């Protein structure tokens, strides 16, 4: 009876190499996935830190408050007026970093046209601090409208309701003429955040001032 031929030996080294290659491929995929997850985490953390820094150190425009307006010198003749304009304002720097202001100015206008202006010297306001700015300059003569320069004004009738048997009281009050001028204070500057990023900031404050055309008294102002 013939014997069958013996079976050839199995290539055990081939299967071992295949299993080793599979393990290396699986380990490489796990390492790549871990790197991607770590990179995403770093990006999210960096974005959160940048957002927090922006909220804490974001540049904001200075806050301006006009506290006083005066016309210490005033002259009126032939339908024209000339005066010295003085204004006191406080400028607060709301930023943590110092504010270096420059190219700031104060303008005075009448009836929509500018009649005088001056530039404010450059300076520095520390973070969270307030600086008072006193400005004074001469406004050359300019023509005013007849209604403002006229000393005669239309009388105003004021009625007071009666109380009990007393009759109503009617009074005619002559309102004094008023000349209205506008002032515009502009503060420009830059804020350097974290000593690296420089941002331009600008603020403006407009005020309307009521002036007596007879003697230059400031009757009031609103901003």
C-alpha positions in Angstrom: 0.0 0.0 0.0 1.5 3.3 -1.0 2.2 5.9 1.5 0.9 9.5 1.1 3.5 12.2 0.8 4.1 14.1 4.1 2.5 17.6 4.2 5.0 20.5 3.8 5.7 22.5 7.0 3.6 25.6 7.4 5.4 29.0 7.1 5.0 30.1 10.7 7.3 33.0 10.2 5.0 34.5 7.6 2.0 34.5 9.9 4.2 35.9 12.7 5.4 38.8 10.5 1.8 39.5 9.4 0.6 39.6 13.0 3.5 41.9 13.9 2.7 44.2 10.9 -0.9 44.4 12.0 0.1 45.4 15.5 2.4 48.1 14.1 -0.3 49.5 11.9 -2.8 49.6 14.8 -0.3 51.3 17.1 0.4 54.0 14.4 -3.3 54.7 14.0 -3.8 55.1 17.7 -0.8 57.4 18.0 -2.1 59.6 15.1 -5.6 59.7 16.7 -4.0 60.8 20.0 -2.0 63.5 18.3 -5.1 64.8 16.6 -7.0 64.9 19.9 -4.2 66.7 21.6 -3.9 69.2 18.8 -7.6 70.0 19.0 -7.4 70.4 22.7 -4.5 72.8 22.4 -6.4 74.8 19.7 -9.5 75.0 21.9 -7.4 76.1 24.9 -5.5 78.7 22.9 -8.8 80.1 21.5 -10.3 80.3 25.0 -7.2 82.0 26.4 -7.2 84.5 23.5 -10.9 85.2 24.1 -10.3 85.8 27.8 -7.4 88.2 27.0 -9.5 90.1 24.5 -12.3 90.5 27.0 -9.9 91.7 29.7 -7.7 93.9 27.6 -9.9 94.8 24.6 -9.2 98.5 23.7 -12.0 100.9 24.5 -12.5 104.5 23.6 -11.9 107.1 26.3 -14.9 108.6 28.1 -15.3 112.4 27.8 -17.3 114.6 30.2 -17.5 118.4 29.7 -17.8 120.1 33.1 -17.6 123.9 32.4 -17.7 126.4 29.6 -16.9 130.1 29.8 -16.4 133.1 27.6 -14.1 135.3 29.7 -13.7 137.9 26.9 -16.6 138.9 24.6 -17.1 141.7 22.1 -20.0 142.6 19.9 -20.3 145.2 17.2 -22.1 145.7 13.9 -23.7 142.3 13.9 -20.5 140.5 14.7 -19.1 138.9 17.8 -15.7 137.8 18.9 -14.8 136.0 22.2 -12.3 133.8 24.0 -13.6 130.3 24.4 -12.7 128.2 27.5 -13.8 124.7 28.1 -12.9 122.3 30.9 -13.4 118.6 30.3 -12.3 115.3 32.0 -11.1 112.4 29.9 -11.0 108.9 31.5 -9.0 106.0 30.2 -11.1 102.8 30.8 -8.4 100.5 29.6 -5.9 98.6 31.7 -3.0 99.8 29.4 -2.0 103.5 29.2 -3.6 105.7 26.6 -1.2 107.8 24.5 -3.4 110.6 23.0 -2.3 112.8 20.1 -3.8 114.8 17.3 -6.7 115.8 19.6 -8.6 119.0 19.0 -11.4 121.3 20.1 -13.7 123.0 17.5 -16.3 125.7 17.9 -19.0 126.2 15.3 -21.9 128.6 14.7 -24.9 128.0 12.4 -23.2 124.9 11.0 -19.9 126.5 10.2 -16.6 126.3 12.1 -15.5 129.7 13.6 -12.5 128.5 15.6 -10.4 125.5 16.6 -7.2 124.5 18.4 -5.1 121.4 18.8 -4.5 119.8 22.2 -1.0 118.9 23.1 -0.2 115.2 23.1 -0.1 113.4 26.4 -0.5 110.1 28.3 -3.3 108.8 30.5 -2.5 105.8 32.7 -4.9 102.9 32.8 -8.1 103.6 34.8 -7.1 107.2 35.4 -8.8 110.5 34.5 -7.1 113.6 33.1 -8.6 117.1 33.2 -8.2 119.1 30.0 -8.5 122.9 30.1 -8.6 124.5 26.7 -8.7 128.2 25.9 -8.4 130.0 22.6 -9.5 133.2 20.8 -12.4 133.0 18.3 -12.1 135.7 15.7 -15.1 137.9 14.8 -17.9 136.4 12.8 -21.3 137.5 11.8 -24.4 136.4 13.8 -28.0 136.2 12.7 -30.2 139.3 13.3 -32.5 137.3 15.6 -29.6 136.4 17.9 -28.0 139.9 17.9 -31.2 141.8 18.3 -32.0 143.1 21.8 -35.7 143.0 21.1 -37.4 139.6 21.5 -41.0 138.4 21.2 -42.7 138.4 24.6 -43.8 135.0 26.0 -47.2 134.7 27.7 -47.3 132.6 30.9 -50.7 131.6 32.4 -51.1 130.4 35.9 -54.3 128.5 36.7 -56.7 130.0 39.2 -56.8 128.5 42.7 -60.1 128.9 44.5 -61.8 132.3 44.1 -58.6 133.9 42.9 -58.6 134.8 39.2 -56.1 133.3 36.8 -52.8 135.2 36.5 -51.4 136.0 33.1 -47.9 137.4 32.7 -46.0 138.5 29.7 -42.3 137.7 30.0 -39.8 138.9 27.5 -37.3 136.1 26.8 -33.7 137.3 26.2 -32.1 136.6 22.9 -29.8 133.6 22.8 -26.9 132.8 20.5 -26.2 129.1 20.2 -22.7 127.8 19.5 -21.5 124.2 19.3 -18.3 122.7 20.6 -16.7 119.5 19.4 -13.9 117.9 21.5 -12.1 115.0 19.7 -9.6 112.8 21.6 -7.5 110.4 19.5 -4.9 108.0 20.7 -3.6 104.5 20.8 -3.5 101.7 23.3 -0.9 99.0 23.4 -2.3 95.7 24.6 0.2 93.3 26.4 3.0 95.4 25.1 2.6 93.9 21.6 -0.7 94.9 19.9 -1.4 98.5 19.2 -5.0 99.7 18.7 -6.3 103.1 17.6 -9.1 104.6 19.7 -11.1 107.8 19.3 -13.9 109.6 21.1 -15.8 112.8 20.6 -18.2 115.0 22.6 -20.5 117.6 21.1 -22.0 120.3 23.3 -24.5 123.0 22.4 -23.9 126.3 24.4 -26.4 129.1 24.9 -24.7 132.5 25.0 -26.2 135.9 25.7 -25.2 138.1 22.6 -25.3 141.2 24.8 -22.5 140.4 27.2 -21.3 136.9 26.4 -22.7 135.2 29.5 -23.1 131.4 29.2 -26.8 130.7 29.8 -26.3 127.0 29.8 -25.0 124.0 27.8 -25.9 120.5 27.1 -23.8 117.6 25.7 
